[in-house]
């Protein structure tokens, strides 16, 4: 019972972070280790910067709706 509640809490937290646009570094690391073993994994800072640039645009890209 408590395990199910904890699992639901993790899913809820992940959903809230995704809705707010916050990337989930732990999921990224798990994915890289499982599907790309031996390849480099970005640090949290690199990951966060890359996700921000992808979302809001970087060098020469215009972000936003207008």
C-alpha positions in Angstrom: 0.0 0.0 0.0 2.7 2.5 1.0 4.7 1.5 -2.0 1.8 2.3 -4.3 1.4 5.7 -2.6 5.1 6.5 -3.0 5.0 5.5 -6.7 2.0 7.7 -7.3 3.8 10.6 -5.6 6.8 10.1 -7.8 4.6 10.1 -10.9 2.8 13.2 -9.7 6.1 15.0 -9.0 7.5 14.1 -12.4 4.3 15.3 -14.1 4.4 18.6 -12.3 8.0 19.2 -13.2 7.3 18.4 -16.9 4.3 20.7 -16.9 6.4 23.5 -15.5 9.1 22.8 -18.1 11.7 21.5 -15.6 13.7 18.6 -17.1 14.3 15.4 -15.2 18.0 14.7 -15.0 17.6 11.3 -13.3 15.5 10.0 -16.1 18.0 11.3 -18.6 20.8 9.5 -16.8 18.8 6.2 -16.6 18.0 6.4 -20.3 21.6 7.1 -21.3 23.0 4.2 -19.2 20.4 1.8 -20.5 20.4 2.7 -24.2 23.8 4.3 -24.8 26.3 2.5 -22.4 29.8 3.7 -22.5 28.9 7.1 -24.1 29.4 10.3 -22.1 26.6 11.6 -19.9 26.2 15.4 -19.5 26.6 16.9 -16.1 23.5 18.3 -14.5 24.6 21.8 -15.4 25.2 20.9 -19.1 21.9 19.0 -19.2 19.9 21.9 -17.7 21.6 24.4 -20.1 20.9 22.2 -23.1 17.2 21.8 -22.1 16.8 25.5 -21.6 18.3 26.3 -25.0 16.1 23.7 -26.6 13.0 25.1 -25.0 13.6 28.9 -25.2 16.0 29.1 -28.1 19.7 29.8 -28.1 22.2 31.6 -30.3 20.2 33.3 -33.0 16.9 31.5 -32.2 13.9 33.5 -31.3 11.8 31.9 -28.5 8.3 32.6 -27.4 5.1 32.8 -29.2 5.3 36.3 -30.7 
